Amino acid sequence: MNFFEDNNNILIGVAIGAIVPVLGYIAVEIIFDVLTNAGMMDEVTSGSSTRRQRTLSLIAICSNIIAVQFFKKRKFEKILNGIVTATMIYAVFWILAFKII
């Protein structure tokens, strides 16, 4: 048995769904910094910082797609429900934070 088979519950899914976007945000921010330092991407100015922040946040939320596909393939329905719940919460906060309605 593995950890996920023994702990197939919604709380584990919510935890995974909350952690993966944070790691995705960090990874994408590092990639953006590397590309900026290499001259392949424009520097962030005060006018474009909000757009870059919005883009980073959206990509981070979408990084949960990887976790969703992983657990969907293995048929861990309760964990999958938790990940989707956390993703929806992040999406609502994203909409409210950037006032895109």
C-alpha positions as CSV (number, residue, x, y, z in Angstrom):
1,M,0.0,0.0,0.0
2,N,1.1,3.5,-0.6
3,F,0.3,6.7,1.4
4,F,-2.4,7.9,-1.0
5,E,-4.3,4.6,-1.0
6,D,-4.3,4.6,2.8
7,N,-5.3,8.3,3.1
8,N,-7.8,8.8,0.3
9,N,-9.7,11.7,1.8
10,I,-10.7,15.2,1.0
11,L,-8.4,16.9,3.5
12,I,-5.3,15.4,1.9
13,G,-6.7,16.7,-1.4
14,V,-7.2,20.2,0.0
15,A,-3.7,20.2,1.4
16,I,-2.2,19.1,-2.0
17,G,-4.4,21.6,-3.8
18,A,-3.1,24.4,-1.6
19,I,0.6,23.4,-1.7
20,V,1.0,22.7,-5.5
21,P,0.1,26.3,-6.6
22,V,2.5,27.8,-4.1
23,L,5.3,25.5,-5.5
24,G,4.1,26.4,-9.0
25,Y,4.3,30.1,-8.3
26,I,7.8,29.8,-6.9
27,A,8.9,27.7,-10.0
28,V,7.4,30.1,-12.5
29,E,8.8,33.2,-10.7
30,I,12.3,31.6,-10.8
31,I,11.8,30.9,-14.6
32,F,10.7,34.5,-15.2
33,D,13.7,35.8,-13.2
34,V,16.2,33.6,-15.2
35,L,14.6,34.7,-18.5
36,T,14.8,38.4,-17.4
37,N,18.4,38.1,-16.3
38,A,19.3,36.3,-19.6
39,G,17.7,39.2,-21.6
40,M,15.0,37.0,-23.1
41,M,12.3,38.8,-21.3
42,D,11.7,42.5,-20.5
43,E,12.4,43.9,-17.0
44,V,9.4,44.5,-14.8
45,T,8.4,48.1,-14.7
46,S,5.9,49.7,-12.3
47,G,3.2,49.6,-15.1
48,S,3.7,45.9,-15.9
49,S,4.2,44.6,-12.4
50,T,0.4,44.1,-11.8
51,R,0.1,42.2,-15.1
52,R,3.1,40.0,-14.3
53,Q,1.7,39.3,-10.8
54,R,-1.7,38.4,-12.3
55,T,-0.1,36.1,-14.8
56,L,2.2,34.4,-12.2
57,S,-0.8,33.8,-10.0
58,L,-3.0,32.4,-12.8
59,I,-0.2,30.0,-13.9
60,A,0.3,28.9,-10.3
61,I,-3.4,28.1,-9.9
62,C,-3.4,26.2,-13.2
63,S,-0.4,24.1,-12.0
64,N,-3.0,22.1,-10.1
65,I,-4.0,20.5,-13.4
66,I,-0.9,18.3,-13.1
67,A,-2.1,17.1,-9.6
68,V,-5.6,16.6,-10.9
69,Q,-4.4,14.4,-13.8
70,F,-2.1,12.4,-11.5
71,F,-4.9,11.5,-9.1
72,K,-7.6,11.1,-11.7
73,K,-5.5,8.5,-13.5
74,R,-5.1,6.6,-10.2
75,K,-8.8,7.0,-9.3
76,F,-8.4,8.7,-6.0
77,E,-11.8,10.5,-6.1
78,K,-11.8,12.0,-2.6
79,I,-8.3,13.5,-3.1
80,L,-9.4,14.8,-6.5
81,N,-12.4,16.5,-4.9
82,G,-10.2,18.2,-2.4
83,I,-7.8,19.4,-5.0
84,V,-10.6,20.8,-7.1
85,T,-12.1,22.5,-4.0
86,A,-8.8,24.2,-3.2
87,T,-8.4,25.2,-6.8
88,M,-11.9,26.8,-6.8
89,I,-11.0,28.7,-3.6
90,Y,-7.8,30.0,-5.2
91,A,-9.7,31.0,-8.3
92,V,-12.3,33.0,-6.3
93,F,-9.5,34.8,-4.5
94,W,-7.7,35.5,-7.8
95,I,-10.9,37.0,-9.3
96,L,-11.5,39.2,-6.2
97,A,-7.8,40.2,-6.0
98,F,-7.7,41.4,-9.6
99,K,-11.4,42.4,-9.9
100,I,-12.0,40.6,-13.1
101,I,-15.7,40.0,-13.2
